[in-house]
């Protein structure tokens, strides 16, 4: 089993729910009452999304490779 990393954007909506979205996986969106719950839910959504791609012989988007750069002001 390989580990893949995908960028997840999390925003709080007008009702206070945390909405998580994966830009590399169109339509892969989930939510939760807390940030932690949204992260758990999007992990499940990503797993299901990738399993569906695999089952349908669709290409799996590559995992992200990014660096975090600190800048002092």
N, C-alpha and C positions, 0 to 999 in steps of 0.2 A: 504494500500500500504506500503510495507516494503522498507527500504533503504538498498542497498547492496553496498559494496565498493570492487573495483577490482584494482589491481596494473596495472598502465599504464606506459609503457616505451616510451619515446619520444626522437627521434634523428633527427637531421637535415641531410638531404641527400645532395648529391653533387650538386643538382640543387637549394638548399636553401629551399626546402619544409620540413616541419616538419611532420614526420611520427610517428604515435601513434599505439602501439600494446599492446594487452592484453594477457600476457602469459597464464593465466588460461582459456582463451577462444580461442582455436586454430583457426586461420584464421580471427580473429577479428582485423582488421587493418583499419586505416583511415589516413587521412593526412590533412594538411592545409597550407596556405601561412604564417601564424603566429602560434606561440605556442598556443595562445588562440583559434584560429580557429580549430586547430588540436584537442584540448581538447573538444570543442563543438561537433565536428564531431565524435570523438570516443565515446562520451556519447550517441549520437544517434545510433551508430553502436552497442554498448553494449546493449541498450534497444531492438533493433531489433533482436539481437542474442538471448537474453534471452526469448523474446516473441516467437521466432521460436522454441527454445527448449521446452518451455511450450506447444505450439500448437501440437508438435509431441510427447508429453509425455516423453521427454528425461530428465534425471536428470540435475538440475541446479547446477553448481559448487558453493561451499560455498564461501561466501565473505572472504576477507582477514582479518587477525588479526595480526597486527604487531606493534612493538614498535620502536620508534626512540631513539637512544642512542647517547648522545653527548660525545665526547672525546676531552679533551684539550691536545694540544701538545706544 
